[in-house]
């Protein structure tokens, strides 16, 4: 059994605290922060670079099961969650997530997944920074359109190990949903995204060789336990801060974070390739 040092656990705990804060603040489930750091940490355990990327993605998604619930409760208390939107996006999210985690995730190399992560995160950040106002008449599509949008959100989330906020928040704001409601609704969507994808990662990773001890499929349990335990403590704080920040500042924070993490994952993907 691989020994887990106190220093490593302390680092994972601090990472969990920041993850929870950002999950509540930005509605991104924390995956955008976790994947780059976990890739580095798992790689230090002697795991091959490509496999480390896959395990980081899967473990990140597993923690979102906990951070999304904590963040969602905090936003719900403020009446910010658009449950009507969440209900229409959720079925597509489930289907898209299963297609990614059970199918495409296993077929793609870790280096390719890292580059896909970087591209979509950069696109989301650019959309936020552009600040282009949507047409005043633009509204969310009908039930079929939201089902398709949910499928895309679930599929992309499954490939990059994030709660979907990097796609769902820009999508909702593009459709004239206020940024605070978009962030809150994204936090609520993080839970079904996480549950479906984690199931797929566990099943798909059973036949993988080179996994370290304490791995359940592609999920690394020590990181899951440490990060999840600490992240639920700070997610409500992040949600409270989100409702105090002006819209423009919230978008800048979101975009700046995504650009930095995209650059790191692009570097990792090119190195692993």
Secondary structure, DSSP 4 states (H G I P E B T S, - for coil): -----HHHHHHHHHHHHHHHHHHHHHSSTTHHHHHHHHHHHHHHTT--HHHHHHHHHHHHHHHHHHHHHHHHHHHHHTT---HHHHHHHHHHHHHHHHHIIIIIHHHS-HHHHHHHHHHHHHHHHHHHHH-PPPPTT-----HHHHHHHHHHHHHHHHHHT--SHHHHHHHHHHTT--HHHHHHHHHHHHHHHHHHHHHHHHHHGGG-SSPPTTEETTEEHHHHHHHHHHHHHHHHHHHHHHTTS-HHHHHHHHHHHHHHHHHHHHHHHHHH-
